[in-house]
């Protein structure tokens, strides 16, 4: 693993660490990073942004390195080969220095500015996460109908088997107290998309309070996720997590 951190060792820890996992995001990563930077420089709190590249084979890493040279608050971690989004987020969490850590998608489907909707709940909750299907959410660009159907079916299974009363576990925008995140992610076992419901179930099982909040969301028409294949993997991972929770698989 290659880590590029250019930081002052005497600098106090920031309030917020933003984690962005990437995989072959050459076409849009610069635009996303610029959007993140434009928002964060207007905030009163200190921040850091950790981009974790999950084994890209295009020129994503080169573009990120070029950007991180311009802003010392942006850092990059790279490794080969590709291991999955869950592993990338976990790597970022375990390297986070902030009091809070939020992870978001490289496609900017939920913009970093949505963190303002999560902050008010951090006084009472350990984990506050964005939701596309919450009554207060706004979907600006919708998915194709087959993706909507598969997503809703997956959400139903997750509610029945793992997380009752949760509308949407798979929106890639979640804010943790960093000490909580490190404890949870140090034990999570899924490396791909199932990690989202896994870490929420683990958090609740470990006694942490979780809160779902509606956010603005924009569908990415260039998504690399293959809906059918991921739906089957989600079911398999869901059953795994249920089994591990029942039989001490996270101890």
KENU-198917 format. One record per residue (C-alpha): residue number from 0; residue in three letters; x, z, y. Coordinates in nm, 3 decimals, padded with zeros to 5 digits. Layout:
{nr: NUM, rest: ALA, x: X, z: Z, y: Y}
...
! end
This chain:
{nr: 0, rest: UNK, x: 00.000, z: 00.000, y: 00.000}
{nr: 1, rest: UNK, x: 00.128, z: -00.094, y: 00.343}
{nr: 2, rest: UNK, x: 00.030, z: 00.135, y: 00.628}
{nr: 3, rest: UNK, x: 00.091, z: 00.046, y: 00.991}
{nr: 4, rest: UNK, x: 00.031, z: 00.345, y: 01.218}
{nr: 5, rest: UNK, x: 00.184, z: 00.345, y: 01.564}
{nr: 6, rest: UNK, x: 00.085, z: 00.682, y: 01.701}
{nr: 7, rest: UNK, x: 00.233, z: 00.969, y: 01.898}
{nr: 8, rest: UNK, x: 00.284, z: 01.257, y: 01.657}
{nr: 9, rest: UNK, x: 00.225, z: 01.505, y: 01.942}
{nr: 10, rest: UNK, x: -00.109, z: 01.353, y: 02.038}
{nr: 11, rest: UNK, x: -00.414, z: 01.567, y: 01.961}
{nr: 12, rest: UNK, x: -00.648, z: 01.447, y: 01.694}
{nr: 13, rest: UNK, x: -00.930, z: 01.220, y: 01.820}
{nr: 14, rest: UNK, x: -01.297, z: 01.307, y: 01.803}
{nr: 15, rest: UNK, x: -01.389, z: 00.989, y: 01.612}
{nr: 16, rest: UNK, x: -01.223, z: 00.774, y: 01.349}
{nr: 17, rest: UNK, x: -01.385, z: 00.434, y: 01.294}
{nr: 18, rest: UNK, x: -01.315, z: 00.272, y: 00.956}
{nr: 19, rest: UNK, x: -01.363, z: -00.100, y: 00.905}
{nr: 20, rest: UNK, x: -01.307, z: -00.236, y: 00.551}
{nr: 21, rest: UNK, x: -01.214, z: -00.605, y: 00.540}
{nr: 22, rest: UNK, x: -01.184, z: -00.876, y: 00.279}
{nr: 23, rest: UNK, x: -01.129, z: -01.238, y: 00.383}
{nr: 24, rest: UNK, x: -01.281, z: -01.183, y: 00.727}
{nr: 25, rest: UNK, x: -01.055, z: -01.422, y: 00.919}
{nr: 26, rest: UNK, x: -01.344, z: -01.605, y: 01.088}
{nr: 27, rest: UNK, x: -01.495, z: -01.302, y: 01.257}
{nr: 28, rest: UNK, x: -01.266, z: -00.999, y: 01.247}
{nr: 29, rest: UNK, x: -01.120, z: -01.048, y: 01.594}
{nr: 30, rest: UNK, x: -01.465, z: -01.068, y: 01.749}
{nr: 31, rest: UNK, x: -01.572, z: -00.751, y: 01.568}
{nr: 32, rest: UNK, x: -01.260, z: -00.561, y: 01.672}
{nr: 33, rest: UNK, x: -01.309, z: -00.667, y: 02.033}
{nr: 34, rest: UNK, x: -01.670, z: -00.546, y: 02.021}
{nr: 35, rest: UNK, x: -01.556, z: -00.210, y: 01.886}
{nr: 36, rest: UNK, x: -01.285, z: -00.177, y: 02.148}
{nr: 37, rest: UNK, x: -01.516, z: -00.268, y: 02.437}
{nr: 38, rest: UNK, x: -01.753, z: 00.010, y: 02.338}
{nr: 39, rest: UNK, x: -01.497, z: 00.280, y: 02.260}
{nr: 40, rest: UNK, x: -01.299, z: 00.244, y: 02.583}
{nr: 41, rest: UNK, x: -01.615, z: 00.335, y: 02.775}
{nr: 42, rest: UNK, x: -01.659, z: 00.664, y: 02.587}
{nr: 43, rest: UNK, x: -01.534, z: 01.002, y: 02.706}
{nr: 44, rest: UNK, x: -01.390, z: 01.101, y: 02.367}
{nr: 45, rest: UNK, x: -01.061, z: 01.002, y: 02.201}
{nr: 46, rest: UNK, x: -01.079, z: 00.767, y: 01.906}
{nr: 47, rest: UNK, x: -00.885, z: 00.578, y: 01.643}
{nr: 48, rest: UNK, x: -00.983, z: 00.269, y: 01.449}
{nr: 49, rest: UNK, x: -00.849, z: 00.218, y: 01.096}
{nr: 50, rest: UNK, x: -00.891, z: -00.128, y: 00.947}
{nr: 51, rest: UNK, x: -00.839, z: -00.123, y: 00.571}
{nr: 52, rest: UNK, x: -00.776, z: -00.468, y: 00.429}
{nr: 53, rest: UNK, x: -00.891, z: -00.486, y: 00.069}
{nr: 54, rest: UNK, x: -00.656, z: -00.754, y: -00.063}
{nr: 55, rest: UNK, x: -00.747, z: -01.050, y: 00.161}
{nr: 56, rest: UNK, x: -00.597, z: -01.384, y: 00.062}
{nr: 57, rest: UNK, x: -00.668, z: -01.564, y: 00.390}
{nr: 58, rest: UNK, x: -00.507, z: -01.482, y: 00.727}
{nr: 59, rest: UNK, x: -00.724, z: -01.176, y: 00.797}
{nr: 60, rest: UNK, x: -00.424, z: -00.942, y: 00.790}
{nr: 61, rest: UNK, x: -00.227, z: -01.154, y: 01.035}
{nr: 62, rest: UNK, x: -00.516, z: -01.152, y: 01.281}
{nr: 63, rest: UNK, x: -00.560, z: -00.777, y: 01.249}
{nr: 64, rest: UNK, x: -00.189, z: -00.714, y: 01.299}
{nr: 65, rest: UNK, x: -00.192, z: -00.931, y: 01.608}
{nr: 66, rest: UNK, x: -00.481, z: -00.728, y: 01.746}
{nr: 67, rest: UNK, x: -00.340, z: -00.386, y: 01.655}
{nr: 68, rest: UNK, x: -00.022, z: -00.466, y: 01.848}
{nr: 69, rest: UNK, x: -00.230, z: -00.478, y: 02.164}
{nr: 70, rest: UNK, x: -00.398, z: -00.139, y: 02.122}
{nr: 71, rest: UNK, x: -00.225, z: 00.166, y: 01.975}
{nr: 72, rest: UNK, x: -00.562, z: 00.318, y: 01.882}
{nr: 73, rest: UNK, x: -00.607, z: 00.043, y: 01.622}
{nr: 74, rest: UNK, x: -00.424, z: 00.079, y: 01.291}
{nr: 75, rest: UNK, x: -00.414, z: -00.123, y: 00.972}
{nr: 76, rest: UNK, x: -00.375, z: -00.032, y: 00.605}
{nr: 77, rest: UNK, x: -00.324, z: -00.315, y: 00.358}
{nr: 78, rest: UNK, x: -00.291, z: -00.338, y: -00.018}
{nr: 79, rest: UNK, x: -00.315, z: -00.587, y: -00.303}
{nr: 80, rest: UNK, x: -00.509, z: -00.677, y: -00.509}
{nr: 81, rest: UNK, x: -00.874, z: -00.651, y: -00.406}
{nr: 82, rest: UNK, x: -01.028, z: -00.325, y: -00.535}
{nr: 83, rest: UNK, x: -01.369, z: -00.316, y: -00.371}
{nr: 84, rest: UNK, x: -01.529, z: -00.196, y: -00.049}
{nr: 85, rest: UNK, x: -01.570, z: 00.158, y: -00.178}
{nr: 86, rest: UNK, x: -01.197, z: 00.189, y: -00.238}
{nr: 87, rest: UNK, x: -01.123, z: 00.051, y: 00.110}
{nr: 88, rest: UNK, x: -01.354, z: 00.302, y: 00.280}
{nr: 89, rest: UNK, x: -01.210, z: 00.586, y: 00.070}
{nr: 90, rest: UNK, x: -00.858, z: 00.487, y: 00.172}
{nr: 91, rest: UNK, x: -00.960, z: 00.496, y: 00.536}
{nr: 92, rest: UNK, x: -01.134, z: 00.833, y: 00.503}
{nr: 93, rest: UNK, x: -00.835, z: 00.996, y: 00.338}
{nr: 94, rest: UNK, x: -00.615, z: 00.875, y: 00.625}
{nr: 95, rest: UNK, x: -00.859, z: 00.969, y: 00.904}
{nr: 96, rest: UNK, x: -00.744, z: 01.207, y: 01.179}
{nr: 97, rest: UNK, x: -01.070, z: 01.236, y: 01.374}
{nr: 98, rest: UNK, x: -01.313, z: 01.527, y: 01.380}
{nr: 99, rest: UNK, x: -01.579, z: 01.278, y: 01.267}
{nr: 100, rest: UNK, x: -01.546, z: 00.956, y: 01.072}
{nr: 101, rest: UNK, x: -01.782, z: 00.660, y: 01.076}
{nr: 102, rest: UNK, x: -01.751, z: 00.346, y: 00.868}
{nr: 103, rest: UNK, x: -01.902, z: 00.011, y: 00.959}
{nr: 104, rest: UNK, x: -01.905, z: -00.345, y: 00.825}
{nr: 105, rest: UNK, x: -01.659, z: -00.609, y: 00.939}
{nr: 106, rest: UNK, x: -01.947, z: -00.850, y: 01.005}
{nr: 107, rest: UNK, x: -02.071, z: -00.618, y: 01.284}
{nr: 108, rest: UNK, x: -02.420, z: -00.613, y: 01.133}
{nr: 109, rest: UNK, x: -02.462, z: -00.265, y: 01.279}
{nr: 110, rest: UNK, x: -02.267, z: -00.242, y: 01.601}
{nr: 111, rest: UNK, x: -02.050, z: 00.058, y: 01.676}
{nr: 112, rest: UNK, x: -02.272, z: 00.139, y: 01.977}
{nr: 113, rest: UNK, x: -02.536, z: 00.255, y: 01.727}
{nr: 114, rest: UNK, x: -02.324, z: 00.567, y: 01.675}
{nr: 115, rest: UNK, x: -02.495, z: 00.699, y: 01.989}
{nr: 116, rest: UNK, x: -02.813, z: 00.731, y: 01.780}
{nr: 117, rest: UNK, x: -02.629, z: 00.941, y: 01.521}
{nr: 118, rest: UNK, x: -02.442, z: 01.186, y: 01.746}
{nr: 119, rest: UNK, x: -02.747, z: 01.399, y: 01.842}
{nr: 120, rest: UNK, x: -02.801, z: 01.493, y: 01.476}
{nr: 121, rest: UNK, x: -02.445, z: 01.609, y: 01.403}
{nr: 122, rest: UNK, x: -02.523, z: 01.959, y: 01.528}
{nr: 123, rest: UNK, x: -02.758, z: 02.017, y: 01.235}
{nr: 124, rest: UNK, x: -02.634, z: 01.771, y: 00.971}
{nr: 125, rest: UNK, x: -02.305, z: 01.705, y: 00.793}
{nr: 126, rest: UNK, x: -02.376, z: 01.340, y: 00.717}
{nr: 127, rest: UNK, x: -02.583, z: 01.113, y: 00.943}
{nr: 128, rest: UNK, x: -02.635, z: 00.756, y: 00.826}
{nr: 129, rest: UNK, x: -02.789, z: 00.439, y: 00.959}
{nr: 130, rest: UNK, x: -03.090, z: 00.282, y: 00.793}
{nr: 131, rest: UNK, x: -03.244, z: -00.065, y: 00.809}
{nr: 132, rest: UNK, x: -03.575, z: 00.043, y: 00.653}
{nr: 133, rest: UNK, x: -03.642, z: 00.362, y: 00.845}
{nr: 134, rest: UNK, x: -03.958, z: 00.340, y: 01.061}
{nr: 135, rest: UNK, x: -03.746, z: 00.358, y: 01.375}
{nr: 136, rest: UNK, x: -03.506, z: 00.081, y: 01.267}
{nr: 137, rest: UNK, x: -03.504, z: -00.266, y: 01.423}
{nr: 138, rest: UNK, x: -03.402, z: -00.572, y: 01.222}
{nr: 139, rest: UNK, x: -03.308, z: -00.851, y: 01.462}
{nr: 140, rest: UNK, x: -03.214, z: -01.115, y: 01.204}
{nr: 141, rest: UNK, x: -03.383, z: -01.088, y: 00.864}
{nr: 142, rest: UNK, x: -03.243, z: -01.163, y: 00.521}
{nr: 143, rest: UNK, x: -03.367, z: -01.440, y: 00.297}
{nr: 144, rest: UNK, x: -03.683, z: -01.340, y: 00.110}
{nr: 145, rest: UNK, x: -03.510, z: -01.308, y: -00.231}
{nr: 146, rest: UNK, x: -03.258, z: -01.066, y: -00.080}
{nr: 147, rest: UNK, x: -03.535, z: -00.861, y: 00.077}
{nr: 148, rest: UNK, x: -03.717, z: -00.833, y: -00.257}
{nr: 149, rest: UNK, x: -03.401, z: -00.732, y: -00.446}
{nr: 150, rest: UNK, x: -03.306, z: -00.486, y: -00.174}
{nr: 151, rest: UNK, x: -03.647, z: -00.319, y: -00.181}
{nr: 152, rest: UNK, x: -03.647, z: -00.296, y: -00.560}
{nr: 153, rest: UNK, x: -03.299, z: -00.145, y: -00.556}
{nr: 154, rest: UNK, x: -03.406, z: 00.106, y: -00.292}
{nr: 155, rest: UNK, x: -03.706, z: 00.205, y: -00.503}
{nr: 156, rest: UNK, x: -03.485, z: 00.270, y: -00.807}
{nr: 157, rest: UNK, x: -03.240, z: 00.471, y: -00.597}
{nr: 158, rest: UNK, x: -03.522, z: 00.686, y: -00.458}
{nr: 159, rest: UNK, x: -03.674, z: 00.747, y: -00.801}
{nr: 160, rest: UNK, x: -03.353, z: 00.819, y: -00.988}
{nr: 161, rest: UNK, x: -03.117, z: 00.964, y: -00.729}
{nr: 162, rest: UNK, x: -03.219, z: 01.015, y: -00.366}
{nr: 163, rest: UNK, x: -03.591, z: 01.082, y: -00.307}
{nr: 164, rest: UNK, x: -03.724, z: 01.037, y: 00.046}
{nr: 165, rest: UNK, x: -03.438, z: 00.808, y: 00.156}
{nr: 166, rest: UNK, x: -03.540, z: 00.464, y: 00.284}
{nr: 167, rest: UNK, x: -03.203, z: 00.287, y: 00.274}
{nr: 168, rest: UNK, x: -02.872, z: 00.399, y: 00.123}
{nr: 169, rest: UNK, x: -02.692, z: 00.065, y: 00.150}
{nr: 170, rest: UNK, x: -02.665, z: 00.011, y: 00.525}
{nr: 171, rest: UNK, x: -02.291, z: 00.018, y: 00.586}
{nr: 172, rest: UNK, x: -02.298, z: 00.258, y: 00.881}
{nr: 173, rest: UNK, x: -02.243, z: 00.625, y: 00.800}
{nr: 174, rest: UNK, x: -02.107, z: 00.915, y: 01.006}
{nr: 175, rest: UNK, x: -01.951, z: 01.220, y: 00.839}
{nr: 176, rest: UNK, x: -01.784, z: 01.533, y: 00.955}
{nr: 177, rest: UNK, x: -01.434, z: 01.440, y: 00.846}
{nr: 178, rest: UNK, x: -01.369, z: 01.754, y: 00.642}
{nr: 179, rest: UNK, x: -01.689, z: 01.681, y: 00.451}
{nr: 180, rest: UNK, x: -01.597, z: 01.315, y: 00.404}
{nr: 181, rest: UNK, x: -01.256, z: 01.401, y: 00.264}
{nr: 182, rest: UNK, x: -01.407, z: 01.643, y: 00.011}
{nr: 183, rest: UNK, x: -01.669, z: 01.391, y: -00.099}
{nr: 184, rest: UNK, x: -01.451, z: 01.080, y: -00.108}
{nr: 185, rest: UNK, x: -01.170, z: 01.260, y: -00.289}
{nr: 186, rest: UNK, x: -01.408, z: 01.287, y: -00.587}
{nr: 187, rest: UNK, x: -01.617, z: 00.968, y: -00.570}
{nr: 188, rest: UNK, x: -01.567, z: 00.727, y: -00.860}
{nr: 189, rest: UNK, x: -01.726, z: 00.395, y: -00.764}
{nr: 190, rest: UNK, x: -01.510, z: 00.135, y: -00.589}
{nr: 191, rest: UNK, x: -01.771, z: -00.128, y: -00.509}
{nr: 192, rest: UNK, x: -02.108, z: -00.135, y: -00.334}
{nr: 193, rest: UNK, x: -02.260, z: 00.151, y: -00.534}
{nr: 194, rest: UNK, x: -02.029, z: 00.393, y: -00.354}
{nr: 195, rest: UNK, x: -02.279, z: 00.411, y: -00.066}
{nr: 196, rest: UNK, x: -02.551, z: 00.583, y: -00.268}
{nr: 197, rest: UNK, x: -02.289, z: 00.771, y: -00.468}
{nr: 198, rest: UNK, x: -02.138, z: 00.950, y: -00.167}
{nr: 199, rest: UNK, x: -02.484, z: 01.036, y: -00.030}
{nr: 200, rest: UNK, x: -02.593, z: 01.179, y: -00.365}
{nr: 201, rest: UNK, x: -02.266, z: 01.368, y: -00.396}
{nr: 202, rest: UNK, x: -02.301, z: 01.507, y: -00.045}
{nr: 203, rest: UNK, x: -02.649, z: 01.636, y: -00.115}
{nr: 204, rest: UNK, x: -02.541, z: 01.771, y: -00.454}
{nr: 205, rest: UNK, x: -02.249, z: 01.956, y: -00.292}
{nr: 206, rest: UNK, x: -02.488, z: 02.129, y: -00.054}
{nr: 207, rest: UNK, x: -02.427, z: 01.923, y: 00.259}
{nr: 208, rest: UNK, x: -02.718, z: 01.829, y: 00.482}
{nr: 209, rest: UNK, x: -02.782, z: 01.456, y: 00.521}
{nr: 210, rest: UNK, x: -02.993, z: 01.275, y: 00.780}
{nr: 211, rest: UNK, x: -03.123, z: 00.916, y: 00.785}
{nr: 212, rest: UNK, x: -03.160, z: 00.747, y: 01.124}
{nr: 213, rest: UNK, x: -03.302, z: 00.404, y: 01.206}
{nr: 214, rest: UNK, x: -03.055, z: 00.162, y: 01.363}
{nr: 215, rest: UNK, x: -03.046, z: -00.193, y: 01.497}
{nr: 216, rest: UNK, x: -02.929, z: -00.434, y: 01.230}
{nr: 217, rest: UNK, x: -02.841, z: -00.804, y: 01.223}
{nr: 218, rest: UNK, x: -02.832, z: -00.996, y: 00.896}
{nr: 219, rest: UNK, x: -02.511, z: -01.182, y: 00.818}
{nr: 220, rest: UNK, x: -02.598, z: -01.528, y: 00.688}
{nr: 221, rest: UNK, x: -02.239, z: -01.570, y: 00.561}
{nr: 222, rest: UNK, x: -02.251, z: -01.259, y: 00.342}
{nr: 223, rest: UNK, x: -02.015, z: -01.270, y: 00.042}
{nr: 224, rest: UNK, x: -02.245, z: -01.045, y: -00.159}
{nr: 225, rest: UNK, x: -02.411, z: -01.224, y: -00.452}
{nr: 226, rest: UNK, x: -02.753, z: -01.062, y: -00.455}
{nr: 227, rest: UNK, x: -02.843, z: -01.110, y: -00.822}
{nr: 228, rest: UNK, x: -02.508, z: -01.002, y: -00.959}
{nr: 229, rest: UNK, x: -02.489, z: -00.702, y: -00.727}
{nr: 230, rest: UNK, x: -02.844, z: -00.594, y: -00.818}
{nr: 231, rest: UNK, x: -02.741, z: -00.567, y: -01.184}
{nr: 232, rest: UNK, x: -02.421, z: -00.385, y: -01.090}
{nr: 233, rest: UNK, x: -02.621, z: -00.151, y: -00.866}
{nr: 234, rest: UNK, x: -02.850, z: -00.057, y: -01.157}
{nr: 235, rest: UNK, x: -02.551, z: 00.009, y: -01.381}
{nr: 236, rest: UNK, x: -02.376, z: 00.218, y: -01.114}
{nr: 237, rest: UNK, x: -02.696, z: 00.406, y: -01.036}
{nr: 238, rest: UNK, x: -02.728, z: 00.517, y: -01.397}
{nr: 239, rest: UNK, x: -02.361, z: 00.615, y: -01.399}
{nr: 240, rest: UNK, x: -02.399, z: 00.836, y: -01.092}
{nr: 241, rest: UNK, x: -02.712, z: 01.000, y: -01.234}
{nr: 242, rest: UNK, x: -02.523, z: 01.072, y: -01.558}
{nr: 243, rest: UNK, x: -02.216, z: 01.210, y: -01.375}
{nr: 244, rest: UNK, x: -02.431, z: 01.440, y: -01.161}
{nr: 245, rest: UNK, x: -02.613, z: 01.574, y: -01.465}
{nr: 246, rest: UNK, x: -02.303, z: 01.628, y: -01.678}
{nr: 247, rest: UNK, x: -02.039, z: 01.740, y: -01.429}
{nr: 248, rest: UNK, x: -01.862, z: 01.409, y: -01.383}
{nr: 249, rest: UNK, x: -01.754, z: 01.506, y: -01.031}
{nr: 250, rest: UNK, x: -01.609, z: 01.846, y: -01.118}
! end
